[in-house]
């Protein structure tokens, strides 16, 4: 028996965690050689097939998620056409909650529902001994569909040296807990089982080890990192101490949190964290109370807003806020109000996502008038409260938010636009999104700059103030010092001003600078961007002083 495992990542920079955990579990239980095939969904299917078959497997295990289900199905069909004797095993959240559909779509031999660290070794041992897999929890065949296996707590020892060496600087995914204390109708994490934790001492040691691995991001896939307050403070404080002692490198820990669960003690601790060490993702989803109730979310909104403001105030935590379009009871206007409230908090990123009606979720199993794509990722197409056309328009809005706000490249420009126009943030981004949607193809930064400039001038933003803001944004985020033609002026005067500046500042041999209105010179004086805002410092000097 020779087993090959793959997780089919969505991008090369992402390295799936599950195959390494399963490899470790199998090798502990059986004398079976296990190979991990590191492929992703962006590679040609025939190339992926060739790489899988080059491992000479007798058994192949696929970890299946919404982003790789279709590619997995194509690979499974090709493998069975090429080598029908190869035994195909599939598992993962996407097939755990759709066993019948999976068997109809893929010619796989076995489907493992639930966590596989115990069921996969048991199944392989059974197959080696010629036994009957029927007694193994979670193992399904076409003739026999069984409930999912119980989920064991995560284990720190599964992150072994083979996994560590395979990272090669890529983003690290790690879990120190499984499950969620909530039971949101659009999610799977809190549907049945209680949260199970890795012992906090083991978790801290693991996170420190990963922080010293050379990666720049350690992303915890714990669904609600801060659901246990004492444990949260232990881990946060331990990582802060490790950073102070030089035990971890220039790394950021990405944590998914429920902001309303933060108590004052934890917020006070976070206020003293080094800038950029932690990145928080807070899933608000909506501010509309009927929507939250329909989604089984019970949130104290005033407390939630207060906690988010407390997180943002020190300026040392990079904060993401998530909204989901297409939820029940949410129409276009109420979603716009949710957007405005989220944007007014000034998070570093506002992630505007769209409901995925995933297998196993309450929103898929109940009929509330939704229409959604039959193919992964099962994105909502319309609801009784929001039309397809409205959702499509929100896609343009989401693109504008991603490219203009989340990128950090137009921070000063957007603030100026909202101040001078008095527009709601939602209306401004809708208009900018409409402009982006009207043009096919990729947007270069210069093309984006031109579009924003034209649209904001048309909305009444003063030309000089707009140009100055856009110069500040470009110099704060681009270390080349290049400015597109629409932001340039009087090149000879700029040369003279830059020469005078160099004479007074010989340490800046090649200053990145531009002329502003009212006789000012803007100079980028940064070497590295701020670890939270990803912007550098820009100073303003009068030309005479320069």
PyMOL commands that set and color helices and strands:
alter all, ss='L'
color gray80, all
select helices_A, chain A and resi 18-29+45-53+69-82+93-96+99-105+119-129+133-135+156-158+161-167+200-211+229-244+259-261+264-271+289-294+301-313+332-344+362-365+388-406+411-421+425-437+445-458+463-477+485-487+491-504
alter helices_A, ss='H'
color red, helices_A
select strands_A, chain A and resi 2-6+33-36+59-63+87-91+110-112+139-140+172-174+177-178+196-197+217-220+252-257+278-285+318-325+349-354+371-372+380-382+512-515+520-524+538-542
alter strands_A, ss='S'
color yellow, strands_A
deselect
rebuild
show_as cartoon
